Amino acid sequence: MTVGGWIRRRRLGKCRRELGRPHRARPTVAAVAQRWGFVSPAHFSRAFRAAYGSPRVSGRPW
């Protein structure tokens, strides 16, 4: 694994944890993407989907 790949995996893991918060404390997917340095929500969604599947499943995040 490259250093860049390791960093991306760590960032996506932190995003996954944030998206899994209880409903009242859960930020939007776009806010999480921005906080963790992803260029755009679309870029984040593609990277997240490749690693874990959809950022939201039946209205419920990871």
C-alpha positions as CSV (number, residue, x, y, z in Angstrom):
1,M,0.0,0.0,0.0
2,T,1.2,3.5,-0.8
3,V,1.4,6.3,1.7
4,G,-1.3,8.1,-0.1
5,G,-3.5,5.0,0.0
6,W,-2.9,4.6,3.7
7,I,-3.9,8.3,4.3
8,R,-7.0,8.0,2.2
9,R,-8.1,4.8,4.1
10,R,-7.6,6.5,7.4
11,R,-9.6,9.6,6.3
12,L,-12.4,7.4,5.0
13,G,-12.5,5.5,8.2
14,K,-12.9,8.7,10.2
15,C,-15.7,9.8,7.8
16,R,-17.4,6.4,8.3
17,R,-17.3,6.9,12.0
18,E,-18.7,10.4,11.8
19,L,-21.5,9.3,9.5
20,G,-22.4,6.5,12.0
21,R,-23.2,8.9,14.8
22,P,-26.7,9.0,16.4
23,H,-29.2,10.9,14.3
24,R,-29.1,14.2,16.1
25,A,-25.3,14.6,16.1
26,R,-24.8,13.3,12.6
27,P,-23.5,15.8,10.1
28,T,-24.3,15.8,6.4
29,V,-22.2,13.8,3.9
30,A,-21.0,17.0,2.3
31,A,-19.9,18.5,5.7
32,V,-18.0,15.3,6.5
33,A,-16.3,15.3,3.1
34,Q,-15.2,18.9,3.5
35,R,-14.0,18.5,7.0
36,W,-11.7,15.6,6.0
37,G,-10.3,17.4,3.0
38,F,-12.1,15.8,0.1
39,V,-12.2,18.0,-3.0
40,S,-16.0,17.7,-3.5
41,P,-18.9,15.7,-2.1
42,A,-18.9,13.7,-5.4
43,H,-15.3,12.8,-5.1
44,F,-15.9,11.8,-1.5
45,S,-18.9,9.6,-2.5
46,R,-16.9,7.8,-5.1
47,A,-14.0,7.1,-2.8
48,F,-16.3,6.1,0.1
49,R,-18.4,3.9,-2.2
50,A,-15.3,2.1,-3.4
51,A,-14.2,1.4,0.2
52,Y,-17.5,0.7,2.0
53,G,-20.5,1.0,-0.4
54,S,-23.0,3.9,-0.4
55,P,-22.5,6.6,2.3
56,R,-26.2,6.2,3.1
57,V,-28.1,2.9,3.0
58,S,-31.9,3.3,3.2
59,G,-31.6,6.7,4.7
60,R,-29.2,5.4,7.4
61,P,-25.5,6.1,7.3
62,W,-22.8,3.6,8.1
